[in-house]
Amino acid sequence: MVIIVTGGAGFIGSALIRYLIRFTEYTVVNVDKLTYASQPEALESVESSERYIFCQLDITDHKSVLEIFDQYRPSAVCHLAAESHVDRSISGPSEFIQTNIVGTYNLLEVTRNYLEKHRLLKRNFRFLHVSTDEVFGDLGKNESPSTEASLIRPSSPYSASKSSSDLLVQAWGRTYNLPFLISHCSNNYGKWQYPEKLIPFFVNQALSNKSLPVYGDGLQIRDWLHVDDHVSALMALLTNGVVGESYNIGGSNEQTNIDIVTQICDSLCSLDKEFNREYVNYHQQIEFVKDRAGHDKRYAINAEKIKRDCGWQPTTSFETGLQQTVRWYYQRFYNESK
Ligand SMILES: NC(=O)c1ccc[n+]([C@@H]2O[C@H](COP(=O)([O-])OP(=O)(O)OC[C@H]3O[C@@H](n4cnc5c(N)ncnc54)[C@H](O)[C@@H]3O)[C@@H](O)[C@H]2O)c1
């Protein structure tokens, strides 16, 4: 069986591919443009596998992507390729429209053409579109977490582009019978995240003796999930998800941004002690800066549907997961600066 993973050189895609090669029999075709956000090093452990194929391609390139489908005959697509950083979407939305909307449209058309050519495949085929909880917009402090039935209310160009891609996927399902599933996951953390994202960014800033700039009052709330738990949820959807349905994925683990930064500083102090480095009070580097435009106050996700219908459960506690993750970036920082 062949699975195409788009964006497989990114943070979540690479974790998914490492899982697929290690624990399943799938042959994995990674379609990735290798933008600035990709982390090819994260795939070193799978590169020697005969079941791993890498194609450097832009998902907006219809002809080349269709050739890959015809050549490898996938029975599933996990679509993760995206521009994914909210701040960049505010300063330059164009790439987000191009990759997240036009790219998804192109992939849907490629999949439709491919399935029409190879009709037999359609019954067992899956198009898993990986989206984000940010499409639901922000919630008040006492509002219930977003469910699959919540309104789509994006705030940033990033979440608007992801919302648009969700709508395209739904329409291709309804109009062309494309067998899709959509997932909406909360904030992921773990190793191999591009260092502009919150956790690696703050670790690197702190260790470089630079300011730790926290937006606004730092009280914005996000739900956090370990990337390996996101991967196990995607696997559960591929196996047990119902075609045409969307599923929320989350850790029921709401944290304010300032709490996360404080926990990072605490972990760094413990690591310095363990590695006999001089004591640094990283907390003193925290600085509150002008809030991000349109900054969502709170995201929270109700993930009961995937738990109930697909038997999925997250297994990494946030405390342990965060400590392991900070340790990983800490060691990488010192290895790289040797
Ligand atoms: N990171 C999170 O917390 C989170 C949470 C929920 C959902 N998501 C979604 O999961 C997916 C993966 O997120 P991530 O954090 O791994 O992203 P990432 O930015 O780390 O990786 C994205 C990957 O997509 C590739 N890519 C970008 N444009 C491309 C194009 N035009 N053609 C082919 N490849 C292209 C990049 O090279 C990169 O390898 C995204 O769709 C994102 O919206 C992310």
The ligand as a MOL file (V3000), in Angstrom:
LIG
                    3D

  0  0  0     0  0            999 V3000
M  V30 BEGIN CTAB
M  V30 COUNTS 44 48 0 0 0
M  V30 BEGIN ATOM
M  V30 1 N 1.9570 22.9900 14.0240 0
M  V30 2 C 0.7740 22.9620 14.5950 0
M  V30 3 O 0.6640 23.2250 15.8090 0
M  V30 4 C -0.4650 22.5780 13.8100 0
M  V30 5 C -1.6540 22.3600 14.4990 0
M  V30 6 C -2.7890 21.9590 13.7750 0
M  V30 7 C -2.7070 21.7770 12.4060 0
M  V30 8 N -1.5410 22.0300 11.7550 0 CHG=1
M  V30 9 C -1.5100 21.7970 10.2880 0
M  V30 10 O -0.6520 20.6940 10.0790 0
M  V30 11 C 0.0500 20.8450 8.8470 0
M  V30 12 C 1.5420 20.7170 9.0840 0
M  V30 13 O 1.9430 21.7250 10.0200 0
M  V30 14 P 3.4730 21.8520 10.4350 0
M  V30 15 O 3.5100 22.5700 11.7140 0
M  V30 16 O 4.1660 20.5390 10.2890 0 CHG=-1
M  V30 17 O 3.9780 22.8210 9.2760 0
M  V30 18 P 5.4700 23.1880 8.8560 0
M  V30 19 O 5.4430 24.6280 8.4920 0
M  V30 20 O 6.4420 22.7150 9.8670 0
M  V30 21 O 5.7130 22.3010 7.5460 0
M  V30 22 C 5.0450 22.5320 6.3490 0
M  V30 23 C 5.7240 21.7220 5.2560 0
M  V30 24 O 4.9960 21.9540 4.0410 0
M  V30 25 C 5.9230 22.1690 2.9910 0
M  V30 26 N 5.3040 23.0440 1.9780 0
M  V30 27 C 4.9350 24.3570 2.1410 0
M  V30 28 N 4.4360 24.8210 0.9870 0
M  V30 29 C 4.4610 23.7970 0.0990 0
M  V30 30 C 4.0640 23.6400 -1.2660 0
M  V30 31 N 3.5390 24.6770 -1.9560 0
M  V30 32 N 4.2240 22.4450 -1.8590 0
M  V30 33 C 4.7550 21.4000 -1.1810 0
M  V30 34 N 5.1750 21.4870 0.0950 0
M  V30 35 C 5.0210 22.6600 0.7230 0
M  V30 36 C 7.1180 22.8410 3.6500 0
M  V30 37 O 8.2950 22.6820 2.8730 0
M  V30 38 C 7.1770 22.1210 4.9940 0
M  V30 39 O 8.0050 20.9830 4.9190 0
M  V30 40 C -0.3600 22.2100 8.2900 0
M  V30 41 O -1.3540 21.9910 7.3110 0
M  V30 42 C -0.9440 22.9420 9.4790 0
M  V30 43 O -1.9400 23.8410 9.0800 0
M  V30 44 C -0.4170 22.4110 12.4280 0
M  V30 END ATOM
M  V30 BEGIN BOND
M  V30 1 1 1 2
M  V30 2 2 2 3
M  V30 3 1 2 4
M  V30 4 1 4 5
M  V30 5 2 4 44
M  V30 6 2 5 6
M  V30 7 1 6 7
M  V30 8 2 7 8
M  V30 9 1 8 9
M  V30 10 1 8 44
M  V30 11 1 9 10
M  V30 12 1 9 42
M  V30 13 1 10 11
M  V30 14 1 11 12
M  V30 15 1 11 40
M  V30 16 1 12 13
M  V30 17 1 13 14
M  V30 18 2 14 15
M  V30 19 1 14 16
M  V30 20 1 14 17
M  V30 21 1 17 18
M  V30 22 2 18 19
M  V30 23 1 18 20
M  V30 24 1 18 21
M  V30 25 1 21 22
M  V30 26 1 22 23
M  V30 27 1 23 24
M  V30 28 1 23 38
M  V30 29 1 24 25
M  V30 30 1 25 26
M  V30 31 1 25 36
M  V30 32 1 26 27
M  V30 33 1 26 35
M  V30 34 2 27 28
M  V30 35 1 28 29
M  V30 36 1 29 30
M  V30 37 2 29 35
M  V30 38 1 30 31
M  V30 39 2 30 32
M  V30 40 1 32 33
M  V30 41 2 33 34
M  V30 42 1 34 35
M  V30 43 1 36 37
M  V30 44 1 36 38
M  V30 45 1 38 39
M  V30 46 1 40 41
M  V30 47 1 40 42
M  V30 48 1 42 43
M  V30 END BOND
M  V30 END CTAB
M  END
